[in-house]
């Protein structure tokens, strides 16, 4: 999903999203919060491409609905209800991903996808983004594996299976997946931010909005905004 916060210069495509309906994607609320350096509302969404800036199907953002309980938390605490829905100007042909009924127990294997930074410098001008879609095998962590007060039923604490690797800048809004009953990938999480204070994103746990906890709100929002 393309967004250009003022602090990011000409950087494009610096938030992820997941197609959950032919005309809707789910992302992080902070990605579309202009007050927090989020998306311009006339931006675009690229669906179904393994490349960050080409291929797939491009649609214009028609409407953004942030969760009504979304709040930017002060200090290092995670934002509250960091989830938003984006309606596309018209449907796409790609197959949406199913939201799981529930996130698996701690220890459940999961997978992250994104085009986030491979190199982070002092600021956005020094960021280097992946041009091809990257994946990382992870597991659902216990609440205690994230900082105290970070993880609860609305958050998924996530631990990498590879040292020095985790979602970073540019991965916000992207998916965390787990295998469903029939072996098909299902969505459980939306990339929100680090799961600990003062730890570089690549070195610590990640914190994911638990998409399964917001299933009722997601369905209701889609139904009343057709």
C-alpha positions as CSV (number, residue, x, y, z in Angstrom):
1,X,0.0,0.0,0.0
2,X,1.5,3.3,-1.1
3,X,1.8,6.1,1.5
4,X,4.2,9.0,1.7
5,X,4.5,10.5,5.1
6,X,6.2,14.0,5.2
7,X,9.2,12.5,7.0
8,X,9.8,9.8,4.3
9,X,10.5,12.0,1.3
10,X,9.7,10.2,-1.9
11,X,9.5,6.7,-0.3
12,X,6.6,4.7,-1.8
13,X,4.9,1.5,-0.7
14,X,5.9,1.6,2.9
15,X,3.0,-0.2,4.5
16,X,1.6,-3.7,4.0
17,X,-2.0,-4.9,3.9
18,X,-4.0,-8.1,3.4
19,X,-6.8,-8.7,0.9
20,X,-9.8,-10.0,3.0
21,X,-12.6,-9.3,0.5
22,X,-12.6,-8.5,-3.3
23,X,-12.9,-4.8,-2.4
24,X,-11.3,-4.5,1.1
25,X,-7.9,-4.8,2.7
26,X,-7.0,-4.8,6.3
27,X,-3.9,-2.9,7.6
28,X,-2.6,-1.1,10.7
29,X,-4.5,2.0,11.8
30,X,-1.2,3.9,12.2
31,X,-0.6,3.4,8.5
32,X,-3.6,5.5,7.6
33,X,-3.4,8.0,10.4
34,X,-2.3,11.3,8.7
35,X,-1.8,12.8,12.1
36,X,0.8,10.1,12.9
37,X,2.5,10.4,9.5
38,X,0.2,7.9,7.8
39,X,-1.2,7.4,4.4
40,X,-2.5,10.1,2.1
41,X,-6.1,9.1,1.5
42,X,-5.8,9.3,-2.3
43,X,-3.1,6.7,-2.3
44,X,-3.1,3.3,-4.0
45,X,-3.0,-0.4,-3.1
46,X,-1.1,-3.0,-5.1
47,X,-2.6,-6.4,-4.9
48,X,-1.1,-9.8,-5.8
49,X,2.5,-8.9,-6.8
50,X,5.8,-10.2,-5.5
51,X,7.4,-6.9,-6.3
52,X,7.0,-3.8,-4.2
53,X,6.6,-1.2,-7.0
54,X,5.4,-3.1,-10.1
55,X,3.0,-5.9,-11.2
56,X,-0.2,-7.1,-9.7
57,X,-3.4,-5.1,-9.7
58,X,-3.4,-1.4,-8.6
59,X,-6.5,0.1,-7.1
60,X,-7.2,3.6,-5.7
61,X,-8.1,3.9,-2.0
62,X,-11.8,4.8,-1.9
63,X,-12.4,4.8,1.8
64,X,-10.5,4.3,5.1
65,X,-12.2,3.1,8.3
66,X,-10.0,3.1,11.4
67,X,-11.2,1.1,14.4
68,X,-13.2,3.5,16.6
69,X,-11.1,2.6,19.6
70,X,-7.8,3.4,17.9
71,X,-5.5,5.5,20.0
72,X,-1.9,6.6,19.7
73,X,-0.3,5.6,22.9
74,X,2.3,7.9,24.5
75,X,5.9,6.8,25.0
76,X,6.9,3.2,24.2
77,X,3.5,1.5,24.8
78,X,1.8,0.1,21.7
79,X,-1.1,1.9,20.1
80,X,-4.5,0.7,21.1
81,X,-6.7,-1.1,18.5
82,X,-4.2,-0.6,15.8
83,X,-6.3,-1.9,12.9
84,X,-8.0,-0.3,9.9
85,X,-9.9,-1.3,6.8
86,X,-9.4,0.2,3.4
87,X,-12.0,0.0,0.7
88,X,-10.7,-0.2,-2.9
89,X,-12.4,1.9,-5.7
90,X,-13.5,-1.4,-7.4
91,X,-13.0,-5.1,-6.7
92,X,-10.0,-7.2,-7.7
93,X,-9.9,-10.7,-9.1
94,X,-7.3,-12.0,-6.6
95,X,-8.5,-14.5,-4.0
96,X,-8.9,-12.9,-0.5
97,X,-7.3,-14.6,2.5
98,X,-9.6,-16.0,5.2
99,X,-9.3,-14.6,8.7
100,X,-8.8,-17.5,11.1
101,X,-11.4,-18.2,13.8
102,X,-8.7,-17.8,16.4
103,X,-4.9,-17.5,16.7
104,X,-3.1,-20.6,17.6
105,X,-1.7,-21.2,21.1
106,X,1.8,-20.0,22.0
107,X,4.4,-22.0,20.0
108,X,2.2,-22.2,16.9
109,X,4.3,-21.9,13.7
110,X,3.4,-18.7,11.8
111,X,4.8,-16.7,8.8
112,X,5.3,-13.0,8.1
113,X,5.3,-11.4,4.7
114,X,6.4,-7.9,3.7
115,X,8.6,-5.5,1.8
116,X,10.1,-3.8,4.9
117,X,13.5,-2.4,5.3
118,X,16.6,-4.6,4.9
119,X,18.8,-1.7,6.0
120,X,17.8,1.0,8.5
121,X,19.9,4.1,9.0
122,X,19.4,7.3,11.0
123,X,16.2,8.1,9.2
124,X,13.9,7.3,6.3
125,X,16.3,8.8,3.8
126,X,18.7,6.0,4.6
127,X,16.1,3.1,4.6
128,X,16.6,0.4,2.0
129,X,13.4,-1.5,1.2
130,X,13.1,-5.0,-0.2
131,X,12.0,-4.9,-3.8
132,X,10.8,-8.5,-3.7
133,X,8.4,-9.9,-1.2
134,X,10.2,-11.5,1.7
135,X,8.9,-14.0,4.2
136,X,10.0,-15.0,7.7
137,X,9.1,-18.1,9.6
138,X,8.1,-17.2,13.2
139,X,6.0,-18.6,16.0
140,X,3.3,-17.2,18.3
141,X,5.0,-16.2,21.5
142,X,3.6,-16.3,25.0
143,X,2.5,-12.9,26.4
144,X,5.5,-12.9,28.7
145,X,7.9,-13.0,25.8
146,X,6.9,-9.4,24.9
147,X,7.4,-6.5,27.3
148,X,5.0,-6.3,30.3
149,X,1.7,-4.8,29.3
150,X,2.3,-5.2,25.6
151,X,0.5,-8.4,24.7
152,X,-3.1,-9.4,25.6
153,X,-6.1,-11.0,23.8
154,X,-6.0,-8.3,21.2
155,X,-2.3,-8.7,20.4
156,X,-0.1,-11.5,19.2
157,X,3.4,-11.5,20.6
158,X,5.6,-13.0,17.8
159,X,9.0,-14.5,18.0
160,X,11.3,-15.1,15.0
161,X,12.8,-18.5,14.3
162,X,15.8,-16.8,12.7
163,X,18.3,-14.7,14.8
164,X,18.4,-11.0,13.9
165,X,15.3,-11.1,11.8
166,X,11.8,-9.6,12.5
167,X,9.4,-7.2,10.8
168,X,10.8,-3.7,10.6
169,X,10.0,-0.3,9.1
170,X,7.8,-0.7,6.0
171,X,6.2,-4.0,7.2
172,X,3.5,-2.3,9.3
173,X,0.0,-3.4,8.3
174,X,1.3,-6.6,6.7
175,X,0.2,-10.1,7.5
176,X,1.0,-12.8,10.0
177,X,-0.3,-16.2,8.9
178,X,-0.9,-19.6,10.3
179,X,-2.0,-22.9,8.7
180,X,-5.7,-23.6,9.0
181,X,-7.4,-26.9,9.5
182,X,-6.9,-28.0,5.8
183,X,-3.4,-26.7,5.6
184,X,-4.3,-23.4,3.9
185,X,-2.8,-20.2,5.2
186,X,-5.1,-18.0,7.2
187,X,-4.7,-14.5,8.6
188,X,-4.2,-14.0,12.3
189,X,-2.2,-10.8,12.8
190,X,-1.6,-7.3,11.4
191,X,2.0,-5.9,11.9
192,X,1.9,-3.2,14.5
193,X,5.3,-2.6,16.0
194,X,8.1,-3.9,18.3
195,X,7.1,-6.1,21.2
196,X,9.6,-4.6,23.6
197,X,11.1,-1.3,24.5
198,X,14.4,0.1,23.2
199,X,15.1,-3.0,21.1
200,X,15.9,-2.7,17.4
201,X,13.1,-4.2,15.5
202,X,15.2,-7.0,14.0
203,X,16.5,-8.1,17.4
204,X,13.3,-8.4,19.5
205,X,9.8,-9.8,19.4
206,X,7.2,-8.3,17.2
207,X,3.7,-7.2,18.2
208,X,0.7,-8.0,15.9
209,X,-2.8,-6.8,16.2
210,X,-4.9,-10.0,16.7
211,X,-7.1,-9.9,13.6
212,X,-9.2,-12.7,14.9
213,X,-10.3,-10.6,17.9
214,X,-11.7,-8.0,15.5
215,X,-13.7,-10.3,13.2
216,X,-17.1,-8.9,14.3
217,X,-16.0,-5.3,13.7
218,X,-14.5,-6.2,10.3
219,X,-17.6,-8.0,9.1
220,X,-19.9,-5.2,10.3
221,X,-17.8,-2.5,8.7
222,X,-17.8,-4.2,5.4
223,X,-21.5,-4.9,5.5
224,X,-22.4,-1.3,6.2
225,X,-20.0,0.3,3.7
226,X,-20.8,-1.7,0.6
